[in-house]
Amino acid sequence: MTPRERAERAAQVMWASDNASPWAGMQIDMVDEGQAQLSLTVAEHHVNGHGICHGGLIFMLADSAFAFACNSRNQSTVAQHNTISYITPGRLGDRLTARAREIALTGRSGIYDVTVTNQSDAVIAEFRGGSRAVPGQLFEE
């Protein structure tokens, strides 16, 4: 099994049990070893009282991309800590894309950066996640 095939299989297994990401309107665009890309279109129910995309939804999109990237090796992995910086508001109708990439992986700990952009490639947010591998795999190899 190639690293990309392993990442795709891990994503399929995770997606089958993930009720939150599809509920929010996300879709997986791409996964590979140490990286993932998810996207969603900002709908009316994603907009807050300021008329912009709720920051929690942007965080959720980035966090989901982070999760698929850090589980791409079929090693069960969870978030240890995350931070986000909001740069520009997402707006109703925007197509938001979260691109996660592995920055470092040492032992059981990893660092991942996720950039969230809109359809014009304007940066909406920058997210950094720290991961921690836990016992188990997503599927038998």
Buried (B, 14 or more C-beta within 10 A) or exposed (E): EEEBEBBBBBBEBBBEEBEEBEEBBBEBEBBBBBBBBBBBBBEEEBBEEEEBBBBEBBBBBBBBBBBBBBBBBBBBBEBBEBEBEBEBBBBEEBEBBBBBBBEEBEEEEBBBBBBBBBEEEEEBBBBBBBBBBEEEEBEEE
